[in-house]
Amino acid sequence: DETLNADQIMAIRMRYKLPQEDESELFVTPITNRLSPVASPKFTFASSVAHFGLILRRSTYVPDPNIEQVIEHLSVFEGQEFPALEELRRLIGDAESLLAQ
């Protein structure tokens, strides 16, 4: 049993065996904790879409559903326009209108 180093958050272990072989081979890939302090724009957008979807589904994973948090996350795109962002903003506006009724 291997222990993790201080900079590792987990290790992925996978066994693989060729059909004609009797024994499997273990592959171990450590995952290090080298997260960027700033999320990429693609990740920020994707996580905003996911967060919004969880709010709409009233997911238990979002105990305090607040569309304003999604809008705040999207503020990093201030001044930028692309079709998916425009559509997400429209959907958020529609959801806010429906929730206000």
C-alpha positions as CSV (number, residue, x, y, z in Angstrom):
1,D,0.0,0.0,0.0
2,E,1.5,3.3,-1.1
3,T,1.2,6.5,0.9
4,L,0.7,9.8,-0.9
5,N,3.3,12.5,-0.9
6,A,2.5,15.9,0.6
7,D,1.8,17.4,-2.9
8,Q,-0.5,14.6,-4.0
9,I,-4.2,14.7,-3.4
10,M,-5.0,11.2,-4.8
11,A,-3.7,8.4,-6.9
12,I,-5.5,6.6,-9.7
13,R,-4.9,2.9,-9.7
14,M,-5.8,0.7,-12.6
15,R,-5.1,-2.9,-13.4
16,Y,-4.8,-4.1,-16.9
17,K,-4.4,-7.6,-18.2
18,L,-4.0,-8.8,-21.8
19,P,-6.5,-11.6,-22.7
20,Q,-3.8,-14.2,-23.2
21,E,-1.9,-13.3,-19.9
22,D,-2.5,-14.7,-16.5
23,E,-1.5,-11.8,-14.4
24,S,-2.6,-8.2,-14.5
25,E,-0.3,-5.2,-14.4
26,L,-0.9,-2.3,-11.9
27,F,-0.7,1.3,-13.2
28,V,-0.6,4.1,-10.6
29,T,-0.9,7.7,-11.6
30,P,-0.5,10.3,-8.8
31,I,-2.6,13.4,-9.0
32,T,-0.8,16.4,-7.5
33,N,-2.3,19.5,-5.9
34,R,-1.1,22.0,-8.5
35,L,-4.3,23.9,-8.9
36,S,-4.2,27.3,-10.5
37,P,-5.3,30.1,-8.2
38,V,-7.2,31.5,-11.1
39,A,-9.7,29.3,-13.1
40,S,-9.5,29.4,-16.8
41,P,-12.3,31.2,-18.7
42,K,-13.6,27.9,-20.1
43,F,-13.8,26.4,-16.6
44,T,-15.4,29.5,-15.2
45,F,-18.1,29.4,-17.9
46,A,-18.7,25.6,-17.6
47,S,-19.0,25.8,-13.8
48,S,-21.4,28.7,-14.1
49,V,-23.6,26.6,-16.5
50,A,-23.4,23.7,-14.1
51,H,-24.2,25.8,-11.1
52,F,-27.2,27.4,-12.8
53,G,-28.5,23.9,-13.8
54,L,-28.2,22.7,-10.3
55,I,-30.2,25.7,-9.1
56,L,-32.9,25.0,-11.6
57,R,-33.1,21.4,-10.6
58,R,-33.3,22.4,-6.9
59,S,-30.4,20.1,-6.3
60,T,-29.4,19.2,-2.8
61,Y,-25.8,19.9,-3.8
62,V,-26.7,23.6,-3.8
63,P,-28.1,24.2,-0.3
64,D,-28.5,28.0,-0.8
65,P,-29.7,28.4,-4.4
66,N,-28.8,31.9,-5.5
67,I,-28.8,33.0,-9.1
68,E,-26.9,36.1,-8.1
69,Q,-23.9,33.9,-7.4
70,V,-24.0,32.6,-11.0
71,I,-24.2,36.2,-12.3
72,E,-21.3,37.2,-10.1
73,H,-19.2,34.3,-11.5
74,L,-20.0,35.5,-15.0
75,S,-18.7,39.0,-14.2
76,V,-15.2,37.9,-15.4
77,F,-16.7,38.0,-18.9
78,E,-17.6,41.7,-18.7
79,G,-17.3,43.3,-22.1
80,Q,-17.0,39.9,-23.8
81,E,-19.7,38.5,-26.1
82,F,-20.0,35.0,-27.5
83,P,-23.1,33.0,-28.4
84,A,-23.1,30.6,-25.4
85,L,-22.6,33.5,-22.9
86,E,-25.4,35.5,-24.5
87,E,-27.7,32.4,-24.3
88,L,-26.8,31.7,-20.7
89,R,-27.5,35.3,-19.8
90,R,-30.9,35.1,-21.5
91,L,-31.7,31.9,-19.7
92,I,-30.7,33.4,-16.3
93,G,-33.0,36.4,-17.1
94,D,-35.9,34.1,-18.0
95,A,-35.4,32.1,-14.8
96,E,-35.2,35.3,-12.6
97,S,-38.5,36.4,-14.2
98,L,-40.2,33.1,-13.5
99,L,-38.9,32.9,-9.9
100,A,-40.1,36.5,-9.3
101,Q,-43.7,35.6,-10.1
